[in-house]
Amino acid sequence: MASYVVNSVLNDSIRSIKSNQNDSKQKINWDDFNYPPLIKVIHYNIEEVQPEYRLVVRSLWLSSILIMAYTLLNIIDNSIQAGYGNDGIRILYSFMFLFSFNPIQLQNILHSQSFIFYRGYKGVVSDPYLLVLYKWVQIILILCWITFSIVDILGFNGFVVLSLLFEYLPFCGVLALFEDIIFLLIVFLSGFALFRIWKIKE
């Protein structure tokens, strides 16, 4: 009898928790575009995320901020290099990064399905189906970030070019070093989020 009562109480508690979680998901208005500030193209509210997933979502959010920081820093670095005689096409590449990396990291223009921050965030909060593609795209991007932090190709200022930049353009060398450090931070944050999401959702 006692065991029946205990099981009944536990089952009621579990049902109550699941019901509260479902209610929380239903209350989220994904059409309430409130982020980023001023632009407001997506819905984002960390308070709507279950406490156990908030660190993961914050990692996704911070990696998207770092991508923006990288692209802006890359434009400055390559513009200075072009001013000192390096190929001016590097500036074009930098703007290509600005208008490709950030939408991929944040959300596409049509507000439908983003790949990294928004897809991961919404998948964790309410729709695990979105995480299927997120996982594989994130793996590919992590490999890209690692590669871009090493190579000197297109407009990337990887570790292989640092010694040359420090010798001839020290300020550009410092900027390039910061670019590479940002890439490694993005790899760490993205890898952490991917690991937690894969582990929790599988």
Secondary structure, 3 states (H helix, E strand, C coil): CHHHHHHHHHHHHHHHHHHHHHHHHHHCCCCCCCECCCCCCECCCHHHCCHHHHHHHHHHHHHHHHHHHHHHHHHHHHHHHHHCCCCCHHHHHHHHHHHHHHHHHCCCCCCCCCCCHHHHHHHHHCCHHHHHHHHHHHHHHHHHHHHHCCCCCCCCCCHHHHHHHHHHCHHHHHHHHHHHHHHHHHHHHHHHHHHHHHHHHC
